[in-house]
């Protein structure tokens, strides 16, 4: 049996993800994606969150983070997602639930799982549309390789300065990945060049994220990761 809630110990690393209500594509407009990036950047220091990688899809988003505590992460997510929901409703001239209330935050318990989580986050859009992570302005892999990606998102210098502070250095990771640009480039090339990569089965199971049937989802995803020989800890 798998637990419905995951306890995050202080200073834990976690894979955080949430989705829009009813899987609606509320995050599709570029202005909303930019607004979410700015929210993350504005609030991370306040709530003692380190953000190492992310991707924003059209109806959900992923991050690899380190949280000072479960309470800090909860406050961070509530603040960000409540402001994001108001912005979405204003943008679409609607007045209803926009973001699913329950985000997920499985704890990352070892170095290999951490690297696979980063890989998974980067390749979300690639699995859907074959857009390479290093060419995706809403994926952290492209930010790690080319700072111009960040500056092109907004002409406002204040916003640019804020966005440049969004990603934390890989030096804070519990594993030595070496120079960040080389790490990103090598991992991207390795996954794209090998058919083994992360299989479609993992992505299909993972995209049930946010369903109420957490126990079944957790079991299906664990089975998929076992077939791929990827650790998915029972916590």
C-alpha positions as CSV (number, residue, x, y, z in Angstrom):
1,X,0.0,0.0,0.0
2,X,1.3,3.5,-0.9
3,X,0.7,6.5,1.3
4,X,-1.6,9.3,0.0
5,X,0.6,12.0,1.4
6,X,4.4,12.3,1.4
7,X,6.2,13.8,4.3
8,X,9.0,16.2,3.4
9,X,11.8,16.4,6.0
10,X,13.6,19.7,6.5
11,X,15.9,20.6,3.6
12,X,14.6,17.7,1.5
13,X,14.8,17.6,-2.3
14,X,11.4,17.0,-4.0
15,X,9.8,16.8,-7.5
16,X,6.9,19.2,-7.3
17,X,4.1,19.3,-9.8
18,X,0.6,20.6,-10.2
19,X,-2.0,20.8,-12.9
20,X,-4.8,23.0,-14.0
21,X,-8.3,22.2,-13.0
22,X,-9.9,19.6,-15.3
23,X,-6.6,19.5,-17.2
24,X,-7.6,22.7,-18.9
25,X,-4.8,24.4,-21.0
26,X,-4.8,27.6,-18.9
27,X,-1.0,27.8,-19.0
28,X,-0.8,27.8,-22.8
29,X,-0.6,31.6,-23.3
30,X,3.0,32.8,-23.1
31,X,2.0,35.7,-20.9
32,X,0.7,33.2,-18.3
33,X,3.8,31.1,-18.5
34,X,5.9,34.2,-17.9
35,X,3.7,35.3,-15.0
36,X,4.3,31.9,-13.4
37,X,8.0,32.1,-13.8
38,X,8.0,35.6,-12.2
39,X,5.9,34.3,-9.3
40,X,8.4,31.5,-8.7
41,X,11.3,34.0,-8.8
42,X,9.6,36.5,-6.6
43,X,8.6,34.1,-3.8
44,X,11.4,31.5,-3.7
45,X,13.6,33.5,-1.3
46,X,10.7,34.5,1.0
47,X,9.8,30.8,1.5
48,X,13.4,29.5,1.5
49,X,12.9,27.4,-1.7
50,X,15.7,26.5,-4.0
51,X,14.7,25.8,-7.6
52,X,17.0,23.7,-9.7
53,X,14.9,22.7,-12.7
54,X,11.5,23.2,-14.2
55,X,9.2,23.0,-17.1
56,X,5.9,24.7,-17.8
57,X,3.5,22.7,-20.0
58,X,0.2,24.0,-21.3
59,X,-1.9,22.4,-18.4
60,X,0.7,21.5,-15.8
61,X,4.2,22.3,-14.5
62,X,7.1,20.5,-12.8
63,X,9.9,21.6,-10.6
64,X,12.9,20.0,-8.9
65,X,13.3,21.9,-5.6
66,X,14.8,21.9,-2.2
67,X,12.6,23.1,0.6
68,X,13.6,24.2,4.1
69,X,10.5,22.5,5.4
70,X,7.2,21.0,4.3
71,X,5.5,24.1,5.8
72,X,7.7,26.5,3.7
73,X,6.9,24.5,0.6
74,X,3.2,24.5,1.3
75,X,3.1,28.3,1.9
76,X,5.2,28.8,-1.3
77,X,2.8,26.7,-3.4
78,X,-0.3,28.3,-1.9
79,X,1.0,31.8,-2.5
80,X,2.1,31.1,-6.1
81,X,-0.9,29.1,-7.2
82,X,-3.5,31.5,-5.7
83,X,-2.0,34.4,-7.5
84,X,-1.6,32.4,-10.7
85,X,-5.3,31.4,-10.5
86,X,-6.4,35.0,-10.2
87,X,-4.2,35.9,-13.2
88,X,-5.7,33.1,-15.2
89,X,-9.2,34.1,-14.4
90,X,-8.5,37.7,-15.3
91,X,-6.9,36.7,-18.6
92,X,-9.7,34.4,-19.7
93,X,-12.5,36.6,-18.1
94,X,-13.7,33.8,-16.0
95,X,-14.5,33.2,-12.3
96,X,-14.0,29.6,-11.3
97,X,-11.3,27.2,-10.1
98,X,-8.2,27.4,-12.3
99,X,-5.6,25.4,-10.5
100,X,-6.1,22.0,-8.9
101,X,-5.7,22.6,-5.1
102,X,-3.5,19.6,-4.4
103,X,0.0,19.7,-5.7
104,X,2.3,16.6,-5.5
105,X,5.8,16.6,-4.0
106,X,7.4,13.1,-3.9
107,X,10.6,13.2,-2.0
108,X,13.9,12.6,-3.9
109,X,15.8,10.2,-1.7
110,X,19.0,9.4,-3.6
111,X,21.4,10.8,-6.2
112,X,20.2,8.6,-9.1
113,X,16.6,9.4,-8.5
114,X,17.5,13.1,-8.5
115,X,19.2,12.8,-11.9
116,X,16.2,10.9,-13.3
117,X,13.8,13.5,-11.9
118,X,15.8,16.2,-13.7
119,X,15.7,14.2,-16.9
120,X,12.0,13.6,-16.6
121,X,11.2,17.2,-16.0
122,X,13.3,18.3,-19.0
123,X,11.8,15.8,-21.5
124,X,8.1,16.4,-20.7
125,X,7.5,18.5,-23.8
126,X,9.9,16.4,-26.0
127,X,7.7,13.4,-25.4
128,X,4.7,15.2,-26.6
129,X,6.0,17.4,-29.5
130,X,9.7,16.5,-29.9
131,X,10.7,20.0,-28.9
132,X,14.2,19.7,-27.6
133,X,14.6,20.9,-24.0
134,X,17.6,23.1,-25.0
135,X,15.3,25.0,-27.4
136,X,12.4,25.3,-25.1
137,X,12.2,28.8,-23.4
138,X,9.9,27.3,-20.7
139,X,12.3,24.5,-19.7
140,X,15.3,25.1,-17.4
141,X,17.6,23.1,-19.6
142,X,17.6,25.9,-22.2
143,X,18.2,28.5,-19.4
144,X,21.3,26.6,-18.2
145,X,22.8,26.6,-21.7
146,X,22.0,30.1,-22.9
147,X,21.1,33.2,-20.8
148,X,19.7,34.9,-23.9
149,X,16.7,32.6,-23.6
150,X,15.9,34.4,-20.3
151,X,16.3,37.9,-21.7
152,X,14.1,37.2,-24.7
153,X,11.1,36.4,-22.4
154,X,10.7,40.0,-21.5
155,X,12.1,43.3,-22.6
156,X,11.6,44.7,-19.1
157,X,15.0,44.8,-17.4
158,X,13.6,44.5,-13.9
159,X,11.8,41.3,-14.9
160,X,14.9,40.0,-16.7
161,X,17.0,40.6,-13.5
162,X,14.3,38.7,-11.5
163,X,14.2,35.8,-13.9
164,X,18.0,35.5,-13.8
165,X,17.7,34.7,-10.1
166,X,15.2,31.9,-10.5
167,X,17.5,28.9,-10.9
168,X,19.8,27.9,-8.1
169,X,23.3,26.6,-8.8
170,X,23.8,22.9,-9.1
171,X,26.6,23.3,-6.5
172,X,23.7,23.0,-4.0
173,X,22.8,19.5,-5.2
174,X,23.8,16.5,-3.1
175,X,25.6,15.0,-6.1
176,X,28.6,16.5,-8.0
177,X,27.5,17.0,-11.7
178,X,30.5,19.0,-12.6
179,X,30.2,22.2,-14.8
180,X,26.5,22.8,-15.3
181,X,26.6,23.5,-19.0
182,X,28.5,20.3,-19.7
183,X,26.2,18.3,-17.5
184,X,23.1,19.7,-19.3
185,X,24.6,19.2,-22.8
186,X,25.8,15.6,-22.0
187,X,22.5,14.5,-20.5
188,X,20.4,15.9,-23.3
189,X,22.5,14.3,-25.9
190,X,22.5,11.0,-24.1
191,X,18.8,10.8,-23.8
192,X,18.0,12.0,-27.3
193,X,20.5,9.7,-28.9
194,X,19.4,6.6,-27.1
195,X,16.1,4.9,-27.6
196,X,16.3,3.6,-24.1
197,X,15.8,7.1,-22.5
198,X,12.6,7.4,-20.4
199,X,10.0,5.2,-22.0
200,X,6.5,6.4,-23.1
201,X,5.1,4.1,-20.4
202,X,6.6,6.3,-17.7
203,X,5.3,9.5,-19.2
204,X,1.8,8.0,-19.8
205,X,1.6,6.9,-16.2
206,X,3.1,10.1,-14.9
207,X,0.6,12.3,-16.7
208,X,-2.2,10.9,-14.6
209,X,-0.8,13.3,-11.9
210,X,-3.5,15.0,-10.0
211,X,-6.1,12.3,-10.3
212,X,-7.9,11.4,-7.0
213,X,-6.8,7.8,-7.2
214,X,-3.4,8.4,-5.8
215,X,-2.8,4.9,-4.6
216,X,-3.4,3.4,-8.0
217,X,-1.3,6.1,-9.8
218,X,1.5,5.5,-7.3
219,X,1.5,1.7,-8.0
220,X,1.3,2.1,-11.8
221,X,4.2,4.6,-11.8
222,X,6.3,2.5,-9.5
223,X,5.8,-0.5,-11.9
224,X,6.8,1.6,-14.9
225,X,9.9,2.8,-13.2
226,X,10.9,-0.7,-12.1
227,X,10.7,-1.9,-15.7
228,X,13.0,1.0,-16.6
229,X,15.3,0.2,-13.7
230,X,14.8,3.7,-12.3
231,X,14.5,4.1,-8.5
232,X,11.1,5.4,-7.3
233,X,11.4,5.3,-3.5
234,X,8.6,4.1,-1.2
235,X,8.3,7.0,1.3
